[in-house]
Amino acid sequence: MPAFQSTFEELTQSWQLRLQETEAAESDQLTRLETCIHICEESLLQLRQWVTERTFPGKDWEIYFFKQVKPVIMARYIYYQKVYRLHIGYFKGSGMLEKKRLEHELQVIARYFSDNADLYAYYRMGYTHHDELYFVRGAYNWKICPEVNHFDTVFSTSCDGKLAELMAYELLLKYIDGMLNLSVKLIEPAAVTASRPAAASTLQCTASLTDVVELGYALQNCGFFNHGKASIKDIMTFMANEFKVDLRNFYHLFVRLRGRKNPTRFIDELKAGLLRHIESEDD
């Protein structure tokens, strides 16, 4: 193993251990987040110093650093800052207000994934064919990597920062999802009503998960549940339970359907099918 790779692995392990110790030892949330931010900042400064003072043995190692080392630490740095801002800026007022703020954040995350769909797919699918363009310094191409700060020629490439943001938003999505689940339990407890056990149904949802997500968003935006006041999270939870499908990643699926040439394909098929049935009945 090259010495520089060993250095990065030791730094990463030390960084992870310090974060774990802070998470376990510090009970005050804001203090814990501030400490984690400082730990990430210190690690990034160490990485920058190493890169400034040394050279990589080759492009493969430079790609390794800017694709697998720096973005991981940078993602945590961004993530902790965003969680900190959530807790100092949003959690004021009623529980319902808090819930709407969190749902707004999820919409922002979904929009970011959609705006960077190509790079996100490249990262999630494990592609490597654009690595030299994305993760080697001095290879910036504004046609492929727009809106990127490429003027830091020492410690930045075209896409390492954008990749770190995508990783951070993945972490933030999970965090907010957990907060919303807690909010649903504490703020909107389900009413307890006496009812007879439902008979076992033989109906099975055979539509794709993307079709179910498309339907859920359509129902929310037309005010189908609770006079339009039901959250998309509550609707997806309801549909997951009723249809017996896994919708835990429904925001990722929503990003995927937004990127399609026809994002309302399933709804259009529903309308066309109903019209055919009406016409057949008329005949």
Secondary structure, DSSP 8 states (H G I E B T S, - for coil): --HHHHHHHHHHHHHHHHHHHHHHH--SHHHHHHHHHHHHHHHHHHHHHHHHH---SSHHHHHHIIIIIHHHHHHHHHHHHHHHHHHHHT--S-HHHHHHHHHHHHHHHHHHHHHTHHHHHHHHTT--TTHHHHHSTT---TTTS-S-----TTT--SSHHHHHHHHHHHHHHHHHHHHHHHHHHHHS------------------S-HHHHHHHHHHHHHTT-SGGGT--HHHHHHHHHHHHT---TTHHHHHHHHHTSSSTTHHHHHHHHHHHHHHHHHH-
